[in-house]
Every structure is written in C-alpha cells, then in structure tokens.
Amino acid sequence: MPIWNEKLQKWGYFYYEEVSHFTWLGVNRNMVTQIDLDNWFQYHSPKEDQPARYEAIRAKAKELAVLFVDSSKSSADQTAAIRKLRETVMAMNLAIACNE
C-alpha cells in the first residue's frame, strides 16, 4: 500500500513502507537471491535473433551519441551524457541476455 510523504510528494515521489525494510519507489533492496547472482554473473551465449537486436540497439545509440556531440560543446556534461548512453546500451544488453 503506497504511503505518501509530504516532502517526497512535493517532488513527485512515493515510497512503500513494509514490515521490516524500506522500499524506495517499489524496488525492494533486500530481494537479491542466489538465483539472481548466478544469472547475472554467468556467460549468456547469444540466442536466435539476439545478436541482431544488440546491433540495432548499438546503432540507434550511436545515432543519439552523434546527435549529442553535434548539438553541444565538448564538456564534462557531454562526456557524462555519452557515458550514460553507453551504460544504457549495456543495461539493455543485459535485459536481453539475462531475461530470455
């Protein structure tokens, strides 16, 4: 059951309070299992159409990276944006590899 906190509501956030732990935005910090760890830290060989999807994601991310570079001056913020885009591609690759 969501519990609204006035301070958090001001910024559009909510939190859940459960019996023995705090869950921020519905993400339970105490729910990493051995199965999760085994899945996350093992090699997942590409299956079926996964390589094509990886390539499509990288191609679109590169288009966005080029737009970032062309739209702004070289700066720490630009570098951070590119780094986060790269992290996003890697997270998407994990979403494909670890969840199929």
Long-range contacts (C-beta under 8 A, 24 or more apart in sequence): 39-98, 40-94, 40-98, 44-97, 44-98, 46-97, 47-100, 50-96, 50-97, 50-100, 53-96, 54-93, 54-96, 57-89, 57-92, 57-93, 58-89, 61-85, 61-86, 61-88, 61-89
